[in-house]
C-alpha cells in the first residue's frame, strides 16, 4: 500500500484525506481517527490538525510493519 501523506503515532498510520470540494461535505470530527489528539492540539495551540495539515480528516490504516522510501524500492 502506498501512502503519500500521513502521520504515524505509536506505530499506527493515520492517512490524510485531502480537501477536495468542502461545499458538498458535512464535516464531522467524529469520523477522524485523530479526533482525540486534535482536541488536545486545539486546546494547547488554538488550531485543529486538519487546519494545520490542510486536509479534511484522518483515517486509521493500521499498524506499520515496514516503511520503505522511494530509494529503497528501486
N, C-alpha and C positions, 0 to 999 in steps of 0.2 A: 504494500500500500504506500502510495506517495502522498505526503502531506507537505504543502508549501508553507503554511502559516499555522503555528500552534504554540502552546505552552505546555511544558512538562512539569508537573507538580507531584512530588512524592512518587515518581515513576509512572504516572498516569498522563497520557497525552490528551490534551483538550484542543481540538481543532477549531480555528476561527472560521465562522461563517460570515462572509463579507456582505456588506450592504449593497443591494442592487437597486431596488426601487422601493423606498420606505413608504411611499404614499399608499400602497396597497397592502401593507403588512401591519397587523396588530401586534405591537411589541409586547412581549410577556417575559419578564425576567425569570419566571419560574422554569422556563424551558432551557435556560442557560446552565451548563454544567459547572460554571464557576460563580453561581449566584451568591453563595456564602462568602467566598473570597472577595467578590465585587462589593458586597455590602461593607465589608471591613475596609476595603480600599477607599470607598466613598466617604466613610466616616472619618478616616485618617487624613485624606488628601482632597476631599471635595470633588472628586472625579470618579466616574464609573469606568471599569476596564474597557467596555465597548467603545466609550468615547476616546480613551487614550489609544486603543489599538485600531480604531476606525473599522470596527466590524459590527455585526448585528448581534451575535451571541456565540457561545462556545458549545461544542458537542464533545462528550466524553468518548474517546476512541479506544480506551482500554490501556492495559499495562504495556509499557515499552520494553521490548526484549532485546532489540538490536537496532542501532541507529547507524546509517551509512550516509556519508556525504556524496556529492556527485563524483568527486575524485576517486572515492573507494569503489564506486560502481563500475568505473571504466576499466 
